[in-house]
């Protein structure tokens, strides 16, 4: 369980513009199997960019990102999509629904990447959509800690200090840099 699941080495992300914006600046961060980690920091600190890189939704400008031992930095998009489909799970705070689909079909769409047949996707979605809006923050934190107790490695990006306090490890970002890490040196 102590093996690196996600490892970033000297990761930099610069967005082009005039002037260019450095969102992450030479980040070194390793998330090990079984960890429950909160990443926190003020708006503009680089949290979302870090999430996008760890989840293979974007690529760094410099440095390397390893997921489960595989350097995903220069893999073809199709190979990265396979890693995302079988090695990573991402839960967004916003719904990010597609306007052209029903709520049920939006939920089912996530299984498309695992080649689940349409009928089974819709059935799984039907079983999963009940009472989602009734959950509160404490229930979500309890669910995350329960999943972690079962061996799931979790990284939570948050502004909420109470959510962060419930996590075993806290990594704080400021100006694109790790400024504190309760699990290692900053």
Beta strands, then each sheet from edge to edge (+ up, - down):
strand 1: 4-15
strand 2: 21-32
strand 3: 36-40
strand 4: 62-67
strand 5: 70-71
strand 6: 154-158
strand 7: 169-174
strand 8: 177-181
sheet 1: 2+ 1- 4+ 5-
sheet 2: 6+ 3+ 7+ 8-
end
